[in-house]
Amino acid sequence: MCGRLVVVVPDLSELVAPFGVMQNVAGTWRPRFNLAPTELAPAITNDAERRLDLLHFGFAAPWPTGTRSGRQLINARVETVAKLRSFRRALALRRCIVPVSGYYEWQVQLGQKRPHFIHTANGALLSLAGVWERWRARDGEEREGFAILTRPAEGFVREIHDRMPLVVPAPLIDAWLDPHERELAALAPVLHAAPEIEAWTAHEVAPLVNTPKNDTPECLAEYTAPPPAPERQLDLFAAVTPPTRLERES
């Protein structure tokens, strides 16, 4: 799963040249240290003229049942994205890249969820593969949103979570964003691309990232969780049935 993003690029115009953007309509932006689902995030879409825009982090199917429910999906598994009705048309027609500085994932240990910030060691952006859709929300507003493709985790990420986002290697970005390419076979190199996990790193962060309203640089600071409190030792004698009067007097 990939459910919270970090995008600390100060000016989105920095994304124009690296991703071959032809239309930059993203508008104003401020760095985001804890971007949650439903919020706006920068994405490069595969329009005929490659577009950089702000899309909602969340994907809703365009047919009426999906619109009425209001449910939005934030992730799509590479194993099933081409089979599910929710995603298969978008995979063929509406693909995108979501450039991020990193993302948060929660590791479960001893019943506790411990957040980790996963990113590249040198601070380079991760080009996450996504599919996007346009739909009319329940309030009547037309919206655009995306879901991030995920794959089985590899390397050290497996110790944190069993899934990780699918990253588009730089040489395959043009193929992924080709508006004329609709064949699954042609997209297979991206869908099966191995992550350059040796260039990634991670560290634990404070539980303050659990709350989306906390969106400051402090979210990225390394944190050492206190050790879990030791289990209370059972008093051996407390479990013994008190002796009866007869036993006491014997």
PAZAVEX-557042 format. One record per residue: x, y, z of N, C-alpha, C in turn; residue in three letters. Coordinates in Angstrom, 3 decimals. Layout:
<atoms>
nxx_nyy_nzz_caxx_cayy_cazz_cxx_cyy_czz_aa
X_Y_Z_X_Y_Z_X_Y_Z_ALA
...
</atoms>
This chain:
<atoms>
nxx_nyy_nzz_caxx_cayy_cazz_cxx_cyy_czz_aa
0.847_-1.192_0.000_0.000_0.000_0.000_0.877_1.235_0.000_MET
0.387_2.278_-0.606_1.071_3.571_-0.631_0.002_4.625_-0.398_CYS
-0.126_5.106_0.848_-1.255_5.933_1.181_-0.951_7.311_1.715_GLY
0.314_7.689_1.800_0.669_9.034_2.246_1.938_9.446_1.532_ARG
1.938_10.623_0.912_3.022_11.039_0.038_3.771_12.234_0.597_LEU
5.012_12.386_0.136_5.841_13.551_0.446_6.299_14.147_-0.879_VAL
6.012_15.428_-1.080_6.422_16.125_-2.303_6.986_17.479_-1.870_VAL
8.295_17.548_-1.725_8.901_18.774_-1.189_9.543_19.635_-2.277_VAL
9.201_19.374_-3.532_9.666_20.238_-4.613_9.119_21.646_-4.370_VAL
9.983_22.662_-4.258_9.477_24.009_-3.951_8.750_24.675_-5.109_PRO
9.124_24.337_-6.328_8.523_24.959_-7.512_8.285_23.869_-8.546_ASP
7.023_23.659_-8.909_6.695_22.566_-9.823_7.249_22.775_-11.223_LEU
7.692_23.981_-11.536_8.318_24.192_-12.844_9.590_23.365_-12.979_SER
10.143_22.915_-11.854_11.326_22.053_-11.889_11.023_20.694_-12.520_GLU
9.748_20.348_-12.641_9.360_19.049_-13.197_9.171_19.107_-14.708_LEU
9.146_20.290_-15.275_8.836_20.439_-16.695_9.871_19.756_-17.570_VAL
11.135_20.111_-17.419_12.187_19.551_-18.273_12.415_18.065_-18.041_ALA
12.553_17.599_-16.789_12.829_16.170_-16.577_11.765_15.235_-17.136_PRO
10.506_15.695_-17.184_9.425_14.817_-17.638_8.865_15.221_-19.000_PHE
9.520_16.134_-19.682_9.067_16.523_-21.018_7.683_17.112_-21.036_GLY
7.344_17.894_-20.023_6.009_18.482_-19.917_5.819_19.549_-20.991_VAL
4.671_19.514_-21.657_4.331_20.511_-22.678_3.352_21.552_-22.149_MET
2.483_21.133_-21.207_1.525_22.063_-20.596_1.705_22.023_-19.081_GLN
2.085_23.151_-18.505_2.175_23.241_-17.056_1.009_24.085_-16.562_ASN
-0.025_23.414_-16.076_-1.208_24.118_-15.590_-1.426_23.846_-14.104_VAL
-0.347_23.479_-13.424_-0.460_23.101_-12.021_-0.742_24.283_-11.113_ALA
-0.329_25.477_-11.513_-0.594_26.643_-10.678_0.294_26.700_-9.459_GLY
-0.205_27.341_-8.398_0.611_27.537_-7.203_0.787_26.229_-6.439_THR
1.868_26.175_-5.687_2.194_24.950_-4.962_3.036_25.283_-3.754_TRP
2.872_24.522_-2.710_3.764_24.602_-1.554_4.235_23.191_-1.227_ARG
5.457_23.039_-0.747_5.937_21.698_-0.417_4.995_20.994_0.556_PRO
4.805_19.704_0.331_3.923_18.897_1.170_4.740_17.813_1.851_ARG
4.613_17.754_3.168_5.372_16.800_3.962_4.508_15.649_4.462_PHE
3.208_15.706_4.168_2.307_14.654_4.644_1.008_14.743_3.850_ASN
1.087_14.393_2.575_-0.042_14.547_1.656_-0.906_13.301_1.715_LEU
-2.171_13.492_2.034_-3.090_12.379_2.273_-4.044_12.176_1.104_ALA
-4.709_11.028_1.030_-5.724_10.786_0.009_-6.791_11.873_-0.008_PRO
-7.301_12.136_-1.207_-8.291_13.156_-1.574_-7.650_14.523_-1.792_THR
-6.418_14.730_-1.309_-5.774_16.022_-1.497_-5.131_16.094_-2.877_GLU
-4.798_17.308_-3.297_-4.200_17.521_-4.615_-2.707_17.245_-4.595_LEU
-2.241_16.562_-5.631_-0.824_16.243_-5.777_-0.424_16.462_-7.232_ALA
0.819_16.828_-7.498_1.242_16.999_-8.886_1.302_15.662_-9.616_PRO
0.882_15.670_-10.864_0.929_14.470_-11.697_1.172_14.889_-13.139_ALA
1.903_14.045_-13.868_2.133_14.264_-15.296_1.273_13.264_-16.039_ILE
0.326_13.755_-16.815_-0.624_12.887_-17.500_-0.203_12.637_-18.947_THR
-0.761_11.592_-19.529_-0.399_11.205_-20.896_-1.339_11.830_-21.929_ASN
-1.678_13.092_-21.733_-2.443_13.798_-22.760_-1.609_13.912_-24.034_ASP
-2.261_14.227_-25.131_-1.532_14.385_-26.397_-0.396_15.386_-26.239_ALA
-0.645_16.458_-25.485_0.413_17.357_-25.067_0.624_17.115_-23.576_GLU
1.729_16.482_-23.264_1.982_16.018_-21.901_1.738_17.130_-20.891_ARG
0.889_16.845_-19.895_0.394_17.879_-18.997_0.860_17.647_-17.570_ARG
1.306_18.728_-16.919_1.572_18.737_-15.488_0.431_19.479_-14.814_LEU
-0.247_18.808_-13.892_-1.416_19.405_-13.258_-1.512_18.874_-11.831_ASP
-2.434_19.453_-11.077_-2.723_18.969_-9.733_-3.974_18.115_-9.791_LEU
-3.834_16.842_-9.441_-4.946_15.894_-9.442_-5.191_15.407_-8.025_LEU
-6.417_14.984_-7.771_-6.744_14.441_-6.463_-6.082_13.077_-6.279_HIS
-5.550_12.858_-5.080_-4.981_11.557_-4.743_-6.150_10.642_-4.385_PHE
-6.650_9.958_-5.397_-7.810_9.102_-5.249_-8.492_8.969_-6.599_GLY
-8.979_7.786_-6.883_-9.489_7.437_-8.210_-10.914_6.935_-8.054_PHE
-11.830_7.523_-8.809_-13.219_7.074_-8.779_-13.618_6.620_-10.175_ALA
-14.243_5.457_-10.256_-14.729_4.974_-11.544_-15.775_5.934_-12.091_ALA
-15.811_6.172_-13.409_-16.711_7.179_-13.974_-18.162_6.753_-14.093_PRO
-18.468_5.468_-13.916_-19.862_5.083_-14.087_-20.684_5.478_-12.849_TRP
-21.999_5.554_-12.979_-22.839_6.139_-11.931_-22.709_5.508_-10.560_PRO
-22.583_4.163_-10.499_-22.527_3.547_-9.175_-21.308_4.013_-8.416_THR
-20.190_4.147_-9.111_-18.989_4.621_-8.432_-19.134_6.062_-7.996_GLY
-19.816_6.876_-8.795_-20.000_8.285_-8.453_-20.888_8.439_-7.224_THR
-21.963_7.676_-7.151_-22.887_7.816_-6.023_-22.236_7.369_-4.725_ARG
-21.427_6.351_-4.789_-20.829_5.846_-3.556_-19.796_6.811_-2.998_SER
-19.170_7.589_-3.887_-18.148_8.514_-3.430_-16.840_7.831_-3.054_GLY
-16.782_6.526_-3.207_-15.581_5.801_-2.817_-14.457_6.058_-3.805_ARG
-13.272_6.333_-3.289_-12.118_6.542_-4.139_-11.025_5.547_-3.782_GLN
-10.399_5.008_-4.797_-9.332_4.036_-4.619_-7.996_4.744_-4.755_LEU
-7.063_4.463_-3.869_-5.770_5.150_-3.922_-4.672_4.270_-4.507_ILE
-4.886_2.954_-4.540_-3.880_2.036_-5.068_-4.508_1.052_-6.042_ASN
-3.700_0.595_-6.999_-4.121_-0.436_-7.944_-2.984_-1.451_-8.052_ALA
-3.264_-2.698_-7.842_-2.226_-3.734_-7.884_-1.832_-4.042_-9.332_ARG
-0.536_-4.148_-9.579_-0.091_-4.464_-10.937_-0.598_-5.834_-11.369_VAL
-0.821_-6.727_-10.404_-1.262_-8.071_-10.746_-2.678_-8.085_-11.318_GLU
-3.494_-7.086_-10.981_-4.896_-7.113_-11.382_-5.369_-5.852_-12.101_THR
-4.504_-4.857_-12.269_-4.946_-3.584_-12.821_-5.524_-3.720_-14.219_VAL
-5.029_-4.676_-14.997_-5.526_-4.852_-16.362_-6.813_-5.674_-16.415_ALA
-7.207_-6.276_-15.275_-8.381_-7.151_-15.262_-9.603_-6.490_-14.628_LYS
-9.376_-5.613_-13.679_-10.484_-5.019_-12.945_-11.192_-3.945_-13.754_LEU
-12.510_-3.984_-13.713_-13.307_-3.002_-14.453_-12.964_-1.573_-14.015_ARG
-12.634_-1.403_-12.747_-12.347_-0.074_-12.223_-11.159_0.577_-12.920_SER
-10.178_-0.245_-13.334_-8.913_0.316_-13.782_-8.522_0.024_-15.227_PHE
-9.062_-1.031_-15.826_-8.491_-1.494_-17.085_-8.604_-0.461_-18.208_ARG
-9.694_0.311_-18.242_-9.815_1.325_-19.295_-8.827_2.460_-19.057_ARG
-8.662_2.847_-17.800_-7.704_3.900_-17.488_-6.285_3.446_-17.791_ALA
-5.983_2.172_-17.571_-4.645_1.669_-17.888_-4.369_1.821_-19.373_LEU
-5.373_1.601_-20.182_-5.188_1.710_-21.630_-5.131_3.160_-22.095_ALA
-5.926_4.034_-21.462_-6.094_5.390_-21.996_-5.499_6.501_-21.145_LEU
-5.475_6.329_-19.827_-5.130_7.450_-18.948_-4.107_7.018_-17.901_ARG
-2.863_7.100_-18.285_-1.762_6.780_-17.378_-1.075_8.072_-16.951_ARG
-0.408_8.024_-15.832_0.288_9.212_-15.347_1.495_8.816_-14.527_CYS
2.301_9.802_-14.239_3.416_9.653_-13.315_3.201_10.634_-12.175_ILE
3.364_10.149_-10.965_3.247_10.980_-9.776_4.652_11.128_-9.190_VAL
5.297_12.273_-9.383_6.654_12.453_-8.873_6.632_12.804_-7.386_PRO
7.318_12.018_-6.584_7.304_12.247_-5.141_8.731_12.228_-4.591_VAL
8.882_12.902_-3.476_10.161_12.870_-2.759_10.270_11.606_-1.918_SER
9.170_10.974_-1.668_9.127_9.744_-0.886_7.705_9.486_-0.427_GLY
7.556_8.492_0.412_6.225_8.156_0.918_6.362_7.520_2.293_TYR
5.252_7.474_3.010_5.235_6.854_4.333_4.608_5.469_4.242_TYR
5.164_4.579_5.041_4.567_3.260_5.183_4.643_2.873_6.653_GLU
3.654_2.095_7.097_3.558_1.744_8.502_3.954_0.280_8.717_TRP
4.905_0.084_9.612_5.365_-1.250_9.973_4.656_-1.671_11.256_GLN
4.110_-2.874_11.236_3.404_-3.376_12.418_4.352_-4.239_13.234_VAL
4.597_-3.820_14.473_5.456_-4.570_15.382_4.809_-4.606_16.757_GLN
4.644_-5.808_17.268_4.072_-5.996_18.600_2.754_-5.235_18.767_LEU
1.962_-5.276_17.702_0.667_-4.634_17.763_0.688_-3.132_17.568_GLY
1.859_-2.554_17.344_1.962_-1.116_17.133_2.297_-0.824_15.677_GLN
1.715_0.268_15.128_2.019_0.698_13.769_3.048_1.818_13.834_LYS
4.236_1.559_13.275_5.337_2.505_13.358_5.598_3.079_11.968_ARG
5.394_4.377_11.766_5.555_4.976_10.433_7.017_5.117_10.037_PRO
7.297_4.875_8.755_8.634_5.024_8.186_8.554_5.900_6.936_HIS
9.574_6.702_6.745_9.691_7.507_5.538_10.628_6.782_4.587_PHE
10.128_6.427_3.404_10.897_5.684_2.405_11.192_6.628_1.247_ILE
12.455_6.696_0.850_12.872_7.676_-0.162_14.200_7.243_-0.760_HIS
14.677_8.007_-1.734_15.990_7.716_-2.302_17.061_8.311_-1.401_THR
18.211_7.669_-1.379_19.286_8.125_-0.499_19.837_9.480_-0.909_ALA
19.787_9.787_-2.205_20.358_11.053_-2.681_19.310_12.151_-2.869_ASN
18.085_11.880_-2.477_17.037_12.893_-2.570_16.375_12.998_-3.930_GLY
16.734_12.125_-4.866_16.105_12.163_-6.195_14.634_11.782_-6.100_ALA
13.838_12.309_-7.008_12.415_12.011_-7.022_12.156_10.563_-7.449_LEU
11.071_10.017_-6.939_10.574_8.720_-7.388_9.428_8.974_-8.359_LEU
9.482_8.354_-9.522_8.446_8.518_-10.542_7.441_7.373_-10.401_SER
6.406_7.592_-9.624_5.434_6.541_-9.360_4.467_6.387_-10.526_LEU
4.213_5.142_-10.891_3.262_4.857_-11.970_1.840_4.985_-11.448_ALA
1.007_5.679_-12.213_-0.380_5.832_-11.802_-1.328_5.732_-12.976_GLY
-2.593_5.563_-12.659_-3.668_5.673_-13.646_-4.591_6.771_-13.144_VAL
-5.165_7.537_-14.077_-6.003_8.644_-13.659_-7.356_8.594_-14.360_TRP
-8.294_9.296_-13.790_-9.646_9.286_-14.333_-10.284_10.649_-14.098_GLU
-11.273_10.944_-14.908_-12.065_12.169_-14.778_-13.500_11.746_-14.485_ARG
-14.117_12.344_-13.468_-15.482_11.972_-13.117_-16.202_13.171_-12.498_TRP
-17.511_13.043_-12.377_-18.310_14.086_-11.755_-18.645_13.636_-10.340_ARG
-18.205_14.415_-9.379_-18.409_14.067_-7.980_-19.851_14.290_-7.557_ALA
-20.189_13.861_-6.348_-21.557_13.980_-5.859_-22.012_15.432_-5.735_ARG
-21.039_16.338_-5.554_-21.401_17.752_-5.467_-21.559_18.402_-6.838_ASP
-21.431_17.590_-7.902_-21.599_18.092_-9.259_-20.325_18.604_-9.895_GLY
-19.249_18.688_-9.119_-17.981_19.197_-9.642_-17.250_18.110_-10.425_GLU
-16.682_18.498_-11.561_-15.880_17.549_-12.330_-14.486_17.487_-11.726_GLU
-14.013_16.284_-11.471_-12.722_16.108_-10.817_-11.847_15.149_-11.612_ARG
-10.558_15.267_-11.361_-9.573_14.341_-11.897_-8.755_13.810_-10.730_GLU
-8.544_12.518_-10.731_-7.784_11.916_-9.649_-7.036_10.697_-10.124_GLY
-6.112_10.231_-9.311_-5.257_9.115_-9.708_-5.163_8.072_-8.603_PHE
-4.795_6.863_-9.033_-4.428_5.786_-8.116_-3.000_5.371_-8.454_ALA
-2.241_5.032_-7.448_-0.847_4.623_-7.630_-0.784_3.105_-7.751_ILE
-0.054_2.638_-8.750_0.129_1.203_-8.914_1.105_0.688_-7.864_LEU
0.797_-0.480_-7.325_1.687_-1.096_-6.336_2.077_-2.502_-6.784_THR
3.180_-2.971_-6.240_3.728_-4.286_-6.561_4.224_-4.931_-5.276_ARG
4.550_-6.244_-5.313_5.120_-6.865_-4.118_6.420_-6.167_-3.719_PRO
6.602_-5.990_-2.441_7.793_-5.288_-1.946_9.045_-6.128_-2.144_ALA
10.157_-5.434_-2.271_11.456_-6.089_-2.395_12.436_-5.456_-1.418_GLU
13.551_-6.184_-1.198_14.620_-5.650_-0.368_14.154_-5.299_1.032_GLY
14.742_-4.250_1.586_14.441_-3.867_2.963_13.002_-3.426_3.138_PHE
12.332_-3.023_2.058_10.950_-2.560_2.170_10.046_-3.676_2.677_VAL
10.399_-4.932_2.371_9.586_-6.059_2.833_9.522_-6.134_4.342_ARG
10.552_-5.620_5.015_10.561_-5.632_6.477_9.577_-4.606_7.042_GLU
9.173_-3.652_6.202_8.247_-2.611_6.647_6.828_-2.924_6.208_ILE
6.669_-3.334_4.944_5.339_-3.619_4.400_5.491_-4.588_3.239_HIS
4.425_-5.321_2.927_4.511_-6.322_1.861_4.251_-5.758_0.466_ASP
3.887_-4.454_0.377_3.664_-3.815_-0.913_4.530_-2.561_-1.018_ARG
4.784_-2.160_-2.263_5.527_-0.932_-2.515_5.019_-0.332_-3.822_MET
5.178_0.972_-4.027_4.714_1.567_-5.281_5.562_1.114_-6.462_PRO
4.944_1.086_-7.628_5.647_0.772_-8.863_6.315_2.050_-9.368_LEU
7.614_1.995_-9.553_8.381_3.150_-10.018_8.716_2.966_-11.494_VAL
8.485_4.002_-12.283_8.780_3.943_-13.715_10.246_4.333_-13.922_VAL
11.079_3.421_-14.431_12.477_3.781_-14.713_12.546_4.896_-15.747_PRO
13.544_5.752_-15.624_13.671_6.910_-16.526_13.588_6.527_-18.002_ALA
14.242_5.435_-18.447_14.164_5.095_-19.869_12.771_4.686_-20.349_PRO
11.853_4.381_-19.411_10.519_3.909_-19.791_9.430_4.964_-19.589_LEU
9.808_6.160_-19.163_8.819_7.202_-18.917_8.056_7.550_-20.189_ILE
8.760_7.714_-21.303_8.087_8.067_-22.556_7.107_6.983_-22.983_ASP
7.481_5.724_-22.790_6.579_4.633_-23.162_5.321_4.649_-22.287_ALA
5.491_4.902_-20.994_4.352_4.915_-20.078_3.407_6.070_-20.380_TRP
3.959_7.202_-20.811_3.152_8.392_-21.069_2.786_8.563_-22.548_LEU
3.012_7.548_-23.343_2.663_7.612_-24.759_1.138_7.551_-24.907_ASP
0.497_8.616_-25.365_-0.977_8.613_-25.442_-1.518_7.679_-26.511_PRO
-0.678_7.229_-27.417_-1.129_6.363_-28.500_-0.967_4.882_-28.168_HIS
-0.264_4.590_-27.079_-0.021_3.194_-26.740_-1.137_2.665_-25.834_GLU
-1.842_1.641_-26.323_-2.958_1.079_-25.569_-2.818_-0.417_-25.333_ARG
-1.777_-1.028_-25.877_-1.621_-2.473_-25.775_-0.909_-2.851_-24.485_GLU
-1.486_-3.818_-23.783_-0.910_-4.261_-22.524_0.505_-4.806_-22.709_LEU
0.734_-5.496_-23.814_2.053_-6.077_-24.054_3.134_-4.993_-24.116_ALA
2.780_-3.842_-24.689_3.755_-2.761_-24.802_4.033_-2.115_-23.449_ALA
3.077_-2.227_-22.512_3.249_-1.643_-21.188_3.920_-2.601_-20.206_LEU
4.069_-3.859_-20.619_4.624_-4.875_-19.724_5.994_-4.514_-19.154_ALA
6.912_-3.910_-19.935_8.211_-3.554_-19.345_8.100_-2.628_-18.140_PRO
7.110_-1.744_-18.145_6.914_-0.875_-16.987_6.263_-1.654_-15.847_VAL
5.229_-2.420_-16.160_4.497_-3.147_-15.127_5.365_-4.179_-14.419_LEU
6.422_-4.616_-15.086_7.307_-5.615_-14.480_8.693_-5.048_-14.162_HIS
8.817_-3.738_-14.179_10.124_-3.124_-13.915_10.551_-3.370_-12.471_ALA
11.797_-3.776_-12.305_12.335_-4.009_-10.972_12.770_-2.687_-10.353_ALA
12.449_-2.463_-9.096_12.846_-1.209_-8.456_14.353_-1.187_-8.185_PRO
14.946_-0.020_-8.293_16.367_0.132_-7.982_16.501_0.316_-6.475_GLU
16.185_-0.757_-5.773_16.055_-0.689_-4.325_17.363_-0.328_-3.637_ILE
18.476_-0.602_-4.287_19.765_-0.273_-3.672_19.956_1.228_-3.528_GLU
19.183_2.014_-4.268_19.288_3.478_-4.180_18.295_4.056_-3.172_ALA
17.508_3.191_-2.521_16.507_3.648_-1.574_17.008_3.532_-0.147_TRP
16.373_4.244_0.726_16.646_4.135_2.155_15.363_4.456_2.905_THR
15.384_4.277_4.214_14.199_4.558_5.024_14.615_4.817_6.459_ALA
13.794_5.544_7.164_13.988_5.706_8.602_12.637_5.896_9.268_HIS
12.587_5.533_10.526_11.341_5.682_11.269_11.096_7.156_11.573_GLU
9.832_7.542_11.538_9.441_8.914_11.853_8.425_8.893_12.989_VAL
8.163_10.079_13.534_7.296_10.180_14.706_5.840_9.901_14.354_ALA
5.065_9.451_15.325_3.636_9.184_15.090_2.829_10.406_14.686_PRO
3.423_11.601_14.730_2.660_12.789_14.339_2.210_12.709_12.880_LEU
2.892_11.892_12.032_2.450_11.768_10.640_1.142_10.992_10.528_VAL
0.734_10.349_11.617_-0.532_9.621_11.577_-1.712_10.559_11.343_ASN
-1.538_11.826_11.694_-2.592_12.812_11.526_-2.280_13.689_10.326_THR
-3.085_13.663_9.273_-2.770_14.417_8.052_-2.600_15.911_8.260_PRO
-3.245_16.484_9.282_-3.121_17.934_9.480_-1.693_18.322_9.869_LYS
-0.910_17.371_10.340_0.500_17.631_10.620_1.261_17.545_9.305_ASN
1.638_18.683_8.772_2.228_18.751_7.436_3.390_19.748_7.448_ASP
4.409_19.418_8.216_5.563_20.298_8.409_6.843_19.493_8.223_THR
7.991_20.155_8.078_9.259_19.423_7.918_9.561_18.465_9.063_PRO
8.983_18.723_10.246_9.224_17.831_11.377_8.733_16.413_11.110_GLU
7.828_16.267_10.157_7.319_14.931_9.822_8.428_14.012_9.319_CYS
9.467_14.597_8.721_10.528_13.793_8.104_11.650_13.443_9.067_LEU
11.633_14.018_10.261_12.737_13.815_11.196_12.810_12.366_11.665_ALA
14.035_11.869_11.824_14.211_10.514_12.340_13.703_10.437_13.772_GLU
13.192_9.274_14.096_12.550_9.090_15.395_12.833_7.676_15.870_TYR
13.093_7.548_17.147_13.278_6.234_17.749_12.136_5.974_18.703_THR
11.349_4.999_18.381_10.192_4.694_19.217_10.657_4.121_20.546_ALA
9.999_4.494_21.648_10.356_3.907_22.947_10.056_2.417_22.944_PRO
10.850_1.649_23.676_10.582_0.202_23.707_9.227_-0.066_24.334_PRO
8.575_-1.120_23.884_7.264_-1.429_24.463_7.378_-1.737_25.945_PRO
6.368_-1.361_26.700_6.375_-1.617_28.138_6.372_-3.117_28.383_ALA
7.206_-3.576_29.336_7.233_-5.028_29.595_5.903_-5.503_30.142_PRO
5.563_-6.711_29.779_4.305_-7.263_30.271_4.397_-7.456_31.777_GLU
3.298_-7.132_32.469_3.290_-7.265_33.925_3.399_-8.725_34.313_ARG
4.397_-9.005_35.139_4.605_-10.382_35.566_3.484_-10.805_36.517_GLN
2.966_-11.961_36.296_1.898_-12.484_37.134_2.465_-12.933_38.472_LEU
1.884_-12.447_39.512_2.291_-12.859_40.849_1.896_-14.321_41.021_ASP
2.915_-15.157_41.165_2.652_-16.585_41.226_1.698_-16.946_42.364_LEU
1.861_-16.216_43.475_1.037_-16.565_44.628_-0.389_-16.042_44.489_PHE
-0.568_-14.993_43.636_-1.897_-14.423_43.487_-2.832_-15.389_42.799_ALA
-2.264_-16.317_42.035_-3.089_-17.258_41.296_-3.434_-18.499_42.107_ALA
-2.822_-18.616_43.308_-3.057_-19.800_44.129_-4.345_-19.629_44.914_VAL
-5.171_-20.630_44.928_-6.413_-20.575_45.685_-6.108_-20.518_47.168_THR
-6.662_-19.561_47.886_-6.394_-19.462_49.326_-6.749_-20.766_50.025_PRO
-5.964_-21.138_51.008_-6.241_-22.410_51.711_-7.542_-22.325_52.498_PRO
-8.190_-23.433_52.598_-9.408_-23.497_53.407_-9.026_-23.507_54.882_THR
-10.025_-23.313_55.717_-9.769_-23.299_57.170_-9.205_-24.623_57.620_ARG
-9.745_-25.726_57.070_-9.271_-27.038_57.432_-7.798_-27.221_57.063_LEU
-7.400_-26.702_55.877_-6.002_-26.813_55.437_-5.088_-25.982_56.319_GLU
-5.601_-24.796_56.780_-4.783_-23.948_57.619_-4.518_-24.578_58.969_ARG
-5.484_-25.332_59.463_-5.375_-25.876_60.808_-4.731_-27.259_60.817_GLU
-4.496_-27.816_59.617_-3.952_-29.170_59.574_-2.452_-29.152_59.773_SER
</atoms>
